[in-house]
Amino acid sequence: MTDATLVLKDVAKSFGSVVALRSGSLTVHPGSIHALVGENGAGKSTLIKIVAGVHRRDSGVFELKGEAVDFGSTAESKAAGVAVIYQEPTLFPDLSVAENIFMGRQPLGAGRRIDRHRMYAESRALFDRLGVELDPRRPARGLSIADQQIIEIAKAISLDAALLIMDEPTAALSGVEVDRLFAVARSLRDEGRAIVFISHRFEEVFDLCDTVTVMRDGDYVSTKRLADTTVDSLVAEMVGREVAELFPKTEAEIGEVVLDVRDLSSVGQFHDVSFQVRAGEIVGLAGLVGACRSEIARAVFGVDGYDAGSVTVHGRPVPPRNPRAAIRAGIAFVPEDRRKQGLVTEGSVARNVAAVIRTGLAKAGLLTSRAENRAAAPWAARLEVKTSALDMHAATMSGGNQQKVVIAKWLATEPELLIIDEPTRGIDVGTKSEVHRLLSDLAGQGLAILMISSELPEVLGMADRVLVVHEGRITADIARADATPENVMRAATNADPEHAEHTEHTDHEGAPA
């Protein structure tokens, strides 16, 4: 027996051949707020989903309030006293606040009719206990994210949850709303509840939490009192890896400016974004989940619009919200979700590779399979797509080969600039190395590349320059020689607001490079 509310030790979880957790460990005591930190892909979400009953662990110890447990559903987890407060709660918008709190367990009165008076009174008592003002009778529709989170917390208290997990709860909140949430969290801690707080914002971790556990690459790294550590120490533990042969980056001659983005802004997403990408250069766009890296790339390519700023290729303006114009200007875009946005999975390899250049292949308005095969064959061969025939369906291929098909499709347009979002997500180590070698070769041939990646080793291993995005702004522009895990993570969490000033360099005209 232990006095800990939650004990996870050496927990492992795999999804097919993908290992999400090798050795996850977390011990949380009543009356404490325990931070869980790590890079994207460190295994935090998988660990929490095991506690929440979304996934079952493959092995390891899982105890709640001293009892061995193994939840097969979220309902089992909730019944045992676990509540998860997500970044964006999902309430029933057309029901009242009180109905959302007591959904499925409304208090009943005479004739087994719902006792609304009692339900509203109990909801009001919960909000009074939390020190917040919310009308239990108002519909949930239109409530702020902050108020929705408070409703979820009130629901957890009404269920007498012993363990509350807050997963990136402040990402969409204003400063005042964060202060209110933290006041509520502290009051719950003082009641003796155990709280797990997941956040990429170090200032919040140090402000709110008592203890911190660090995870890296699916493994437990350390647990320590926050009073006994520093931001730099946590960053070092989060990213403590060496860049190995996975990244066969070769030096390339950097040429003229191909892409010039000036003062690009989109209300509610990104602000005053300016940067350049030159021929032969791989520029890495780094940052944490929610930093709006992909949104910036989608705006540059014209998939999404923007409210201010400009995009030029070789000095020629590219009109906003016009992917066709972007393609004509020489931009290619490999999206993050290759299956949904990059491929026609029921189409053949040849049809996918020839998709963007199809108009140029048609004769008298007719497009034949022979023409598609003829156009696709050299690109499939160049990327070493492992398929016995060009008429093989993309859906039947491995993730790595699917990614190669998407890249081949865009290289067939003979672009000046390749934007590639998460180039190696979900593919095996060997194929990752092949994709990295391809990107290095393309840069060596003079292609300008803007690479977005959540994997810090990939950014450090492949980029000539690293642009770091934090909450929609570029906070650092770091040359390859100066790009360290600590520098990038510090800028990504905005732990050092002066960092961008120290690392940003300029081109000969004085614009951010």
FENRA-V65282 format. One record per run of one state. SS is the DSSP state (H for helix, E for strand, L for the rest). FROM is the first residue (numbers start at 1). LEN is the number of residues. Records with the same first field share a line. If there is no record, write none. Layout:
# FENRA-V65282
SS=FROM-LEN  FROM-LEN
This chain:
# FENRA-V65282
L=1-3  16-2  30-2  38-6  52-7  65-2  69-5  80-2  86-10  102-6  109-1  113-1  115-1  131-8  140-5  159-4  168-7  191-3  199-3  209-2  217-2  229-2  240-17  267-3  279-3  288-5  302-6  314-2  318-5  330-1  335-3  343-5  354-4  362-1  364-2  367-2  383-10  397-2  412-5  422-7  445-3  453-3  463-2  471-2  483-2  493-6  504-2  507-5  513-1
E=4-12  18-12  32-6  59-6  67-2  82-4  96-1  108-1  114-1  139-1  163-5  194-5  211-6  219-7  257-10  270-9  282-6  308-6  316-2  331-4  348-1  363-1  366-1  393-1  417-5  448-5  465-6  473-7  506-1  512-1
H=44-8  74-6  97-5  110-3  116-15  145-14  175-16  202-7  226-3  231-9  293-9  323-7  338-5  349-5  358-4  369-14  394-3  399-13  429-16  456-7  480-3  485-8  499-5
